[in-house]
Amino acid sequence: QVQLVESGGGLVQAGGSLRLSCAASKRTLSNYAVAWFRQAPGKERQFVSAISWNGGNIVYADSVKGRFTISRDNARDTVFVQMNSLKLEDTAVYYCAADLWGLGSRGSSQYEYWGQGTQVTVSS
């Protein structure tokens, strides 16, 4: 079983940047696809981005394409998402999730392991 811990959230002004990290413990993350999802208050969880276990496939939601960049550092068992040009509507709790040998699915049901989430708040 892999445990995931997100970090890097915080309060940022619109137009600013944050980098979220998803770190694994107890097991290497290198065999897992990792995705980021987010959930705003009163809204359903939304897919943000995913990277396949080998980094060969990367997908983004249309709402973040061109602004967010997902990457992985298998030596550090960490996946990152660099978020630039943040907008008010990016405010949410961001979760990372892992799927063994996954190809980077947009569907949350594909992911077996989830972190606790990190809050991102974008202010005007």
Accessible surface in RSA format (square Angstrom, percent):
REM  Atomic radii and reference values for relative SASA: ProtOr
REM  Chains: A
REM  Algorithm: Lee & Richards
REM  Probe-radius: 1.40
REM  Slices: 20
REM RES _ NUM      All-atoms   Total-Side   Main-Chain    Non-polar    All polar
REM                ABS   REL    ABS   REL    ABS   REL    ABS   REL    ABS   REL
RES GLN A   1   129.49  72.4 108.98  79.6  20.52  48.8  26.92  57.3 102.57  77.8
RES VAL A   2     3.60   2.4   0.00   0.0   3.60   8.7   0.00   0.0   3.60   9.8
RES GLN A   3    79.64  44.5  75.93  55.5   3.70   8.8  20.56  43.8  59.08  44.8
RES LEU A   4     9.81   5.5   0.04   0.0   9.78  24.6   0.04   0.0   9.78  26.3
RES VAL A   5    91.20  60.0  88.60  80.2   2.60   6.3  90.12  78.3   1.09   2.9
RES GLU A   6    16.20   9.3   1.92   1.5  14.28  34.0   0.00   0.0  16.20  13.2
RES SER A   7    58.78  49.7  54.45  72.7   4.32  10.0  39.78  84.7  19.00  26.6
RES GLY A   8    36.93  45.5   0.00   N/A  36.93  45.5  24.53  67.3  12.40  27.8
RES GLY A   9    28.46  35.1   0.00   N/A  28.46  35.1   1.90   5.2  26.56  59.5
RES GLY A  10    29.52  36.4   0.00   N/A  29.52  36.4  29.25  80.3   0.27   0.6
RES LEU A  11   131.99  73.5  99.61  71.3  32.38  81.4  99.62  70.0  32.36  87.1
RES VAL A  12    23.97  15.8  18.55  16.8   5.42  13.1  23.97  20.8   0.00   0.0
RES GLN A  13   126.00  70.5 122.86  89.8   3.14   7.5  34.56  73.6  91.44  69.4
RES ALA A  14    52.07  47.9  28.98  44.7  23.09  52.5  29.27  41.2  22.80  60.4
RES GLY A  15    55.13  68.0   0.00   N/A  55.13  68.0  29.47  80.9  25.66  57.5
RES GLY A  16    21.96  27.1   0.00   N/A  21.96  27.1  21.17  58.1   0.79   1.8
RES SER A  17    56.64  47.9  37.43  50.0  19.22  44.3  21.36  45.5  35.28  49.4
RES LEU A  18    33.93  18.9  28.97  20.7   4.96  12.5  33.93  23.8   0.00   0.0
RES ARG A  19   120.18  50.5 105.21  53.6  14.97  35.6  25.68  35.1  94.50  57.3
RES LEU A  20     0.00   0.0   0.00   0.0   0.00   0.0   0.00   0.0   0.00   0.0
RES SER A  21    21.24  17.9  21.24  28.3   0.00   0.0   8.52  18.1  12.72  17.8
RES CYS A  22     0.00   0.0   0.00   0.0   0.00   0.0   0.00   0.0   0.00   0.0
RES ALA A  23    39.80  36.6  39.46  60.9   0.34   0.8  39.48  55.6   0.32   0.9
RES ALA A  24    19.73  18.1   0.00   0.0  19.73  44.9   0.83   1.2  18.90  50.1
RES SER A  25    48.56  41.0  42.07  56.1   6.50  15.0  44.01  93.7   4.55   6.4
RES LYS A  26   165.24  80.6 112.09  68.8  53.15 126.6  82.89  74.6  82.36  87.7
RES ARG A  27   127.87  53.7 114.45  58.3  13.43  32.0  31.00  42.4  96.87  58.7
RES THR A  28    54.51  38.8  47.76  48.4   6.74  16.1  42.38  56.9  12.13  18.3
RES LEU A  29     0.70   0.4   0.70   0.5   0.00   0.0   0.70   0.5   0.00   0.0
RES SER A  30    30.21  25.5  27.95  37.3   2.26   5.2  14.99  31.9  15.22  21.3
RES ASN A  31    46.90  32.3  46.90  45.3   0.00   0.0   0.00   0.0  46.90  45.3
RES TYR A  32     3.91   1.8   3.91   2.2   0.00   0.0   0.89   0.7   3.02   3.7
RES ALA A  33     0.00   0.0   0.00   0.0   0.00   0.0   0.00   0.0   0.00   0.0
RES VAL A  34     0.00   0.0   0.00   0.0   0.00   0.0   0.00   0.0   0.00   0.0
RES ALA A  35     0.00   0.0   0.00   0.0   0.00   0.0   0.00   0.0   0.00   0.0
RES TRP A  36     0.02   0.0   0.02   0.0   0.00   0.0   0.02   0.0   0.00   0.0
RES PHE A  37     3.98   2.0   3.98   2.5   0.00   0.0   3.98   2.4   0.00   0.0
RES ARG A  38    12.83   5.4  12.55   6.4   0.28   0.7   2.65   3.6  10.18   6.2
RES GLN A  39    70.09  39.2  66.34  48.5   3.75   8.9  10.91  23.2  59.18  44.9
RES ALA A  40    22.88  21.0  19.21  29.6   3.67   8.3  19.61  27.6   3.27   8.7
RES PRO A  41   119.71  87.2  91.97  83.8  27.73 100.8 103.96  85.8  15.74  97.9
RES GLY A  42    92.48 114.1   0.00   N/A  92.48 114.1  45.83 125.8  46.66 104.5
RES LYS A  43   140.17  68.4 128.00  78.5  12.17  29.0  80.98  72.9  59.19  63.0
RES GLU A  44   156.05  89.6 141.72 107.2  14.32  34.1  58.29 112.7  97.76  79.8
RES ARG A  45   111.67  46.9  85.26  43.5  26.41  62.9  13.42  18.3  98.25  59.5
RES GLN A  46    78.50  43.9  73.91  54.0   4.59  10.9  28.69  61.1  49.81  37.8
RES PHE A  47    23.78  11.9  16.31  10.1   7.47  19.4  16.31   9.9   7.47  21.4
RES VAL A  48     0.59   0.4   0.51   0.5   0.08   0.2   0.59   0.5   0.00   0.0
RES SER A  49     0.00   0.0   0.00   0.0   0.00   0.0   0.00   0.0   0.00   0.0
RES ALA A  50     0.00   0.0   0.00   0.0   0.00   0.0   0.00   0.0   0.00   0.0
RES ILE A  51     4.87   2.8   4.87   3.6   0.00   0.0   4.87   3.5   0.00   0.0
RES SER A  52     1.08   0.9   1.08   1.4   0.00   0.0   0.82   1.8   0.26   0.4
RES TRP A  53    82.97  33.3  82.68  40.0   0.29   0.7  71.96  38.4  11.01  17.9
RES ASN A  54    94.51  65.2  61.93  59.8  32.59  78.5  19.54  47.0  74.97  72.5
RES GLY A  55    26.77  33.0   0.00   N/A  26.77  33.0   9.38  25.7  17.40  39.0
RES GLY A  56    69.00  85.1   0.00   N/A  69.00  85.1  33.45  91.8  35.55  79.6
RES ASN A  57    62.17  42.9  60.34  58.3   1.83   4.4  19.70  47.4  42.47  41.1
RES ILE A  58    72.72  41.4  47.82  35.6  24.90  60.0  47.84  34.4  24.88  67.5
RES VAL A  59    29.82  19.6  26.35  23.9   3.47   8.4  29.82  25.9   0.00   0.0
RES TYR A  60    36.88  17.2  35.70  20.3   1.18   3.1  29.34  22.1   7.54   9.3
RES ALA A  61    12.88  11.8  11.46  17.7   1.42   3.2  12.88  18.1   0.00   0.0
RES ASP A  62   121.20  84.9  98.16  97.7  23.04  54.5  38.66  91.0  82.54  82.3
RES SER A  63    54.25  45.8  33.29  44.4  20.96  48.3  44.90  95.6   9.35  13.1
RES VAL A  64     0.31   0.2   0.31   0.3   0.00   0.0   0.31   0.3   0.00   0.0
RES LYS A  65   117.19  57.2  98.39  60.4  18.80  44.8  62.10  55.9  55.08  58.7
RES GLY A  66    81.28 100.2   0.00   N/A  81.28 100.2  42.16 115.7  39.12  87.6
RES ARG A  67    30.47  12.8  25.87  13.2   4.60  11.0  25.25  34.5   5.22   3.2
RES PHE A  68     4.45   2.2   0.01   0.0   4.44  11.5   0.01   0.0   4.44  12.7
RES THR A  69    74.97  53.3  73.85  74.9   1.12   2.7  46.38  62.3  28.59  43.2
RES ILE A  70     3.57   2.0   0.00   0.0   3.57   8.6   0.00   0.0   3.57   9.7
RES SER A  71    49.98  42.2  47.66  63.6   2.33   5.4  34.94  74.4  15.05  21.1
RES ARG A  72    40.69  17.1  12.91   6.6  27.79  66.2  13.04  17.8  27.65  16.8
RES ASP A  73    44.22  31.0  39.50  39.3   4.72  11.2  15.67  36.9  28.55  28.5
RES ASN A  74    63.95  44.1  50.33  48.6  13.62  32.8  20.36  49.0  43.60  42.1
RES ALA A  75   103.32  95.0  56.26  86.8  47.06 107.1  68.99  97.2  34.34  91.0
RES ARG A  76   144.92  60.8 123.26  62.8  21.66  51.6  50.09  68.5  94.83  57.5
RES ASP A  77    37.29  26.1  37.29  37.1   0.00   0.0   5.90  13.9  31.40  31.3
RES THR A  78    13.35   9.5  12.04  12.2   1.30   3.1   4.47   6.0   8.87  13.4
RES VAL A  79     0.45   0.3   0.45   0.4   0.00   0.0   0.45   0.4   0.00   0.0
RES PHE A  80    12.52   6.3  12.52   7.8   0.00   0.0  12.52   7.6   0.00   0.0
RES VAL A  81     0.45   0.3   0.45   0.4   0.00   0.0   0.45   0.4   0.00   0.0
RES GLN A  82    57.73  32.3  57.57  42.1   0.17   0.4  28.02  59.6  29.71  22.5
RES MET A  83     0.09   0.0   0.09   0.1   0.00   0.0   0.00   0.0   0.09   0.1
RES ASN A  84    57.61  39.7  57.61  55.7   0.00   0.0  14.88  35.8  42.74  41.3
RES SER A  85    59.34  50.1  54.82  73.2   4.52  10.4  19.29  41.1  40.05  56.1
RES LEU A  86     2.34   1.3   0.00   0.0   2.34   5.9   0.00   0.0   2.34   6.3
RES LYS A  87    89.87  43.8  87.41  53.6   2.47   5.9  43.66  39.3  46.22  49.2
RES LEU A  88    91.12  50.7  82.91  59.3   8.21  20.6  83.11  58.4   8.00  21.5
RES GLU A  89   120.17  69.0  95.50  72.3  24.66  58.7  60.19 116.4  59.98  49.0
RES ASP A  90     0.11   0.1   0.11   0.1   0.00   0.0   0.00   0.0   0.11   0.1
RES THR A  91    35.84  25.5  32.42  32.9   3.42   8.1  30.80  41.4   5.04   7.6
RES ALA A  92     1.49   1.4   1.28   2.0   0.21   0.5   1.49   2.1   0.00   0.0
RES VAL A  93    41.22  27.1  41.03  37.1   0.19   0.5  41.03  35.7   0.19   0.5
RES TYR A  94     0.25   0.1   0.25   0.1   0.00   0.0   0.25   0.2   0.00   0.0
RES TYR A  95    50.27  23.5  50.27  28.6   0.00   0.0  19.76  14.8  30.51  37.6
RES CYS A  96     0.00   0.0   0.00   0.0   0.00   0.0   0.00   0.0   0.00   0.0
RES ALA A  97     0.00   0.0   0.00   0.0   0.00   0.0   0.00   0.0   0.00   0.0
RES ALA A  98     0.00   0.0   0.00   0.0   0.00   0.0   0.00   0.0   0.00   0.0
RES ASP A  99     7.27   5.1   7.27   7.2   0.00   0.0   0.00   0.0   7.27   7.3
RES LEU A 100    83.45  46.5  69.98  50.1  13.47  33.9  69.98  49.1  13.47  36.3
RES TRP A 101   133.91  53.7 120.72  58.4  13.19  31.0 101.60  54.2  32.31  52.4
RES GLY A 102     5.95   7.3   0.00   N/A   5.95   7.3   5.95  16.3   0.00   0.0
RES LEU A 103   129.56  72.2 124.67  89.2   4.89  12.3 124.75  87.6   4.81  13.0
RES GLY A 104     7.23   8.9   0.00   N/A   7.23   8.9   0.81   2.2   6.42  14.4
RES SER A 105    39.67  33.5  29.95  40.0   9.72  22.4  24.86  52.9  14.81  20.7
RES ARG A 106   124.07  52.1 112.16  57.2  11.90  28.3  53.95  73.7  70.12  42.5
RES GLY A 107    33.34  41.1   0.00   N/A  33.34  41.1  30.60  84.0   2.73   6.1
RES SER A 108    37.80  31.9  31.09  41.5   6.71  15.5   4.10   8.7  33.70  47.2
RES SER A 109   115.67  97.7  77.46 103.4  38.21  88.0  57.14 121.7  58.53  82.0
RES GLN A 110    90.03  50.3  83.36  60.9   6.67  15.9   8.84  18.8  81.19  61.6
RES TYR A 111     9.54   4.5   0.00   0.0   9.54  24.8   0.23   0.2   9.31  11.5
RES GLU A 112    95.83  55.0  64.19  48.6  31.64  75.3  55.25 106.9  40.58  33.1
RES TYR A 113    57.05  26.6  54.84  31.2   2.21   5.7  23.94  18.0  33.11  40.8
RES TRP A 114    71.27  28.6  47.39  22.9  23.88  56.1  37.49  20.0  33.78  54.8
RES GLY A 115     6.39   7.9   0.00   N/A   6.39   7.9   0.47   1.3   5.92  13.3
RES GLN A 116   162.27  90.7 142.06 103.8  20.21  48.1  60.62 129.0 101.65  77.1
RES GLY A 117    22.16  27.3   0.00   N/A  22.16  27.3   0.33   0.9  21.83  48.9
RES THR A 118    19.12  13.6  13.34  13.5   5.78  13.8   7.92  10.6  11.20  16.9
RES GLN A 119    85.81  48.0  76.61  56.0   9.20  21.9  49.25 104.8  36.56  27.7
RES VAL A 120     0.00   0.0   0.00   0.0   0.00   0.0   0.00   0.0   0.00   0.0
RES THR A 121    46.31  32.9  46.31  46.9   0.00   0.0  35.02  47.0  11.29  17.1
RES VAL A 122     7.78   5.1   0.00   0.0   7.78  18.8   0.00   0.0   7.78  21.1
RES SER A 123    38.40  32.4  33.43  44.6   4.97  11.4  31.04  66.1   7.36  10.3
RES SER A 124   115.60  97.7  66.82  89.2  48.78 112.4  54.58 116.2  61.02  85.5
END  Absolute sums over single chains surface
CHAIN  1 A     6142.4       4685.6       1456.8       3150.5       2991.9
END  Absolute sums over all chains
TOTAL          6142.4       4685.6       1456.8       3150.5       2991.9
